[in-house]
Amino acid sequence: MQRALLASLIALAASACAYRPEPTELVKIVDSPSDVRACTRLGEVSPVTPTTPGTHTQVNVGFGVTLGKSTFGRATDDMLEAAVALGGTHLYLQQVSQDWSLVRGIAYRCGPGVVRQETAIRAKG
């Protein structure tokens, strides 16, 4: 009995150590600009995207805004993948419409390893 319990505890511990999160699972999704104010902006990772569920037909509503072909879940996955590709740690969903029906994804890198812009100063001489 004790051996069976010990074996099951060892198997449980080994399986917990084997879990490796996907890179997209490590990106934190935020919706407030204050969450990323001390971070480095890496770039926009999506056009303006509807947050409503379901499949949408492609509609150009002007000003470069296109309501896309996918659900918001798929669009969020695409934003996360693009944020990872840029080296982002945070995905900021910027509110575009008053009622949050339209958002834009922007990738940021926060915390240790924040990308800093270096300026070269050249002296005449």
Salt bridges, closest charged atoms under 4 A:
GLU44 OE2 - ARG41 NH2 3.54
GLU44 OE1 - ARG104 NE 3.64
